[in-house]
Amino acid sequence: MQLFAGLTLYGWSMAMMVRSELGLDPWDVFHDGVSRWMGLSFGTVVIVVGLFVLALWIPLRQWPGLGTVANAIVIGLVTDLGLALLSTPDSLPARIGLLIGGIVLNGLAGGMYIGSQFGAGPRDGLMTGLVRRTGRSIRLVRTSLELTVLALGWLLGGVVGVGTVLYALMIGPLVQVFLPRLTVELPADRVPLNVEATGSAAGPAAGDTR
């Protein structure tokens, strides 16, 4: 229940940030750009990209958990639902409130989803797999991935703005606050489904939980 509640809230928070039109996190800038370029819904692009990234786990010898597969599908479906129900406010203060509320809810949702201990999201699993295979630092691999998708998304017309900066500054501390309170304690003889593949219990290095 915690896993799917977290994924649902995560998708809704993404819809809130999209409707604020004040900037998105790097991966969502990429999703937004691809959506505009291909004429697909935002949520559909989230699903397609998630499944494509998941396929990249194969050469990295990663093994997905239940949360990994659910992440690749549920978030995109809920995001499209949220975008259908939400509209962009006319006033700037309301848009700012929508953005900040989306970021805070995203941090809470991330804590719920990660804390359920059912495996890393496709994008974080790609990061940890590259770290393990290349021997490079998490900081270098994560930064390289996010700068790459941010640049590609911006070139494709994805929304970059103050929200992009706020997300980068707020999401790490928010997840750090929520995650310890929401982590499910597992029995000593059990480990998360993909802990051996990723080398961690499924937590993100700096905030993005997908």
N, C-alpha and C positions, 0 to 999 in steps of 0.2 A: 504493500500500500504506500509506503513512504517513497519507494522508487518511482512509481507512476504518478503520485501526487507531485513529486519534485519535477519530473519531466513535464507535466502539464503546466505547472507554474512557470517553468523555464520558457516554454513556448509562448505563454501569455505575456511574460515580461519582454520577450523579443518583439512581439507585436506592439507593445506599448512604446518601445524605443523607436521602432520603425515609424509609427504614427506621430512621434514627436518631431520628426524631420530635422533633428538637430545633430545627427551623427550617430554612427553605429560602431560596435567593436570590430576589429580587423576582419575576422571571419565573416561577419554579417555585412560588412562593406563589400566583400567578395560575393556573397550570396546576392546582395542587392544589385551589384553590377551585372552578374550573370543573368539575373531575373530580367533586368531591363534589356539586355542584349539579345536574349533568346525568346523573350515574350512569355516566359513561364511564371507561374505564381511563386512568390517568395518561399513559401513552405515547400513547394515541389523541389525547388533548387536546393533547399536545406537537406531534403531527403536524398536527392540524387548525389550531391556532393558527399554526404555522410556515407552512403554506400560505396562510392568510388574510393574514398579515403579508407574505408574498411577493407576494400580489396587490396590496398597497398600494405595491409598487415601481413599478407601471405608471404611475400619475400622476406619480411622482417621476422617471420616465425612467431607472430603474435597470435594469441588465442582469445577470441571475444567472450565476454560474459553476457548474461541475460541483459544487464543494464546497457551494454554496448549496442546490442541489436535493437533494443527498445528505444534507445537514444536516437539511433539513426532514423527511426520512423515516427515516433510519437511527437517529438518536438516540432517537426515540420508540419504535421497535421494540425496541431494545436495553434501554431503560429498563423496558419491560413485562416483558421476559425476566428482567432483574435482580430486579424486584419479585416475580416468580414464584418465583425461586430463593432470595432472601434473606428473612429474617424479622427482626423487631425484637428485639434482645437484651433479656433480663430486667433485667440490671444497668445502672445508670447509667454506670459507667466504660466498659463495652463499647459503649454507645450513643455516648458521647463519642468513643471510638476510631473508631467507624464514621463519625461526622460528620467528624472531622479527616482521616481517611484518604480520605473522599470528596472533601473540598475539595482536598487535595493532588493526588489523582489527577485531579480536574477541571482543575487548573492545568496538569498534565503533558499531559493530553489536549488542552487548548486550544492549548498550544504546538505539539503535533504537527499538529493540524488547521489552525491558522492558518499554520504554517510550511510546509505543503505547497503554499501559494500557488495554491489553486484557487478562491478567491473568498470573500467575507464570508458569514456566516450571515444568515438572513432578518432577524433582529432588529437586528443591527449594521448591515446594509445599510439598514434603515429609518432608523436613527439618522443615518448618514452622508448619506443622501438628504435628510432633513429639514434637516440642517446646511447642505447645499449650496443647497437651495431657499429656506430662510428667512434665511440669513446669520447665524443665531444661533450661539453657541459650542457646541462639542461638550459641554462640561461642563453647560451649561444644558439642551440637548436631551436628553442621556442621563439627567440627574437627573430631568427632568420625566417622561420615559417610565417610568423605573423606579419613581418614587414613585406614578405613576398605576396601573401594574399591581400594585404592592404593595398599595395601598389597596383596589383592586377585589378582589384575591385574598383579602385579610384579611376584607373584608365578606362574601365568599362562603364563608368558613370555612377558607381556606388556612392552613397552619401557619406562624406567625411566632414566632421565638424566638431563643435565643442563637446558633443556627446562621446566622440571617440576618445578624447583626452580624459574626460570625467570617468569613463568606464575603466580606462587603464589605471587611473589613480585610485578608484574606489573599490573595484571588484576584489582585489587581493585581500585588503583588510576586512571586507564584508564576509567573504568566505571563511577567513580566519576566525571571525567572531562566531559565525553560525555553525561551522563544521564540527567543532568539538562537542557542541551541545546536541548535535543530531546524528553523530556516528553511532551505529548499532554495534554493540559489543558482541563479537563472535566467540563461540567456545574455543578453547585452546587447540582443539584438534581440527579446526576448520579455518580455511583461508579464503579470501575472495577468489572468484573463479579464474581470474587472469593474473593473479599476483606473481606466479612463476614466470609468466611471459613478459610482464612489464617491469618487474622488480619493485613494485610499490603496490599499495592497497587500492589504488585507483584515484588518488587525489591529483589535482592539477598543480602544475608548478607555480602558476601565477594568477589563476583565476578562471580562465575559460574552461568549463567543465565538459565541453563536448569533444 
